[in-house]
Amino acid sequence: MTSIDLRTRRRHEVQDLAAGFVRRELLQTLAAANAGIAARGIGATEAGTLSISAGTEKFSISASLGNLTIRDGIAGSGVVVSMDDAALSDLFQDVVSLGWLQMMGRLELQSGSLERLVRWDPVIVALRDGVPVYDGRPGDPGSKLSGRDLDRTFTLDDDPGETGAFLAETGFLHIRGVFSPEEMQAVSHELDAAMHCAERDDGQSWWARTEEGWYPSRILGFNRKSPTLRELLHSRRFQSLASFVDDPFVHGDIEASDMAEGLLKKIGVSEGISDVTWHKDCGPGGHSYGCAGLVVGIQLTGADQQSGELCVMAGSNRANIPGLHSVGNFGLDEVALTTAAGDCTIHCSCTMHMSRPPISKERRVVYTGFHLQPFEEEVSALPSESTRREQRAGLQDRVGAAVRAGQSDEPEN
């Protein structure tokens, strides 16, 4: 049996935890269980000291000589942040990460850089969940890939068990020839039509700017605007992409939900969202509630270094590393996925990935995917389609600003 279901929490169990409870009771319990793992994580990430001010509580977390220390008060050095009780509660229940709290304006970074702040995210995971921070030692995820051909590609006719084993181990797949070039051309024409109808601030598109002006770089809910795409999403070929592992997957309503996005990556983008640096899709938080989902990239055009292909870090789906604004590859292999029109890429929601800026030609791709079937008792806690749509539409300005901050952020000495 091959499984990529890493869930350990249920959404309906999330509580409102007071800052006093987190500091005086929860942290003491977590430290008793995971102090050594967290202390080693601080050493592995060189995270230094984190000081948190939340409500009336002020405390710091650090490590010295392999020992974890949690003290009252704000330390005189390191990263210093302030947040409200709700943010602290969400952080210690894996609803949200430190990096995402900062991006969403729920955390004030009073001292230290964004790059330093996100080093603390895997440490919080270690303290909260007992998952060691990845440090590249034998037995860590990257060491298991030494015998793998990371450039290997698959087809729908290959042994699904072998395909699934590769996915579970590396966190990604490249499936050749899922759709025909003619089908991709038809979807591409419908993407043109959708972009022609898009307007700034319509809540259904994200925009980027080149020297020629602003253009819609991402059409949200593109499945609702593309009859050809909807037909392909209903096809057995697409549905089979969720069959390589033994976990039950579901997807959004093909006819009505925003389950697919159409992207156009132009050359020379100077502002807005087009190319996103290394990140995990669970980097904002929620890994223990939903990972691993499957993100599928339907290649409308081929992708290579000249057009800004997708790149992944092999094995990062099993590595506790920063999921946002990461610097360096942590010793994991970076793999560039060179594709042809009609190919599909698949990566786990907890796989580190990025896309390069196009150099000499544009790239078109549709992103969609599958998520693990929700537990029956938590269905009522899931956000509605309208809520997800509003949240997605409102991310453009904050994500764009965060991308710019991440690109310009300099590590502290």
PyMOL commands that set and color helices and strands:
alter all, ss='L'
color gray80, all
select helices_A, chain A and resi 11-13+19-45+85-91+98-103+114-118+120-129+141-145+160-170+181-197+222-224+227-234+236-242+287-290+316-318+376-381+385-393+395-408
alter helices_A, ss='H'
color red, helices_A
select strands_A, chain A and resi 50-54+57-64+67-72+79-83+107-111+172-175+205-210+213-219+249-250+261-265+271-272+294-299+310-313+334-337+344-348+353-355+363-372
alter strands_A, ss='S'
color yellow, strands_A
deselect
rebuild
show_as cartoon
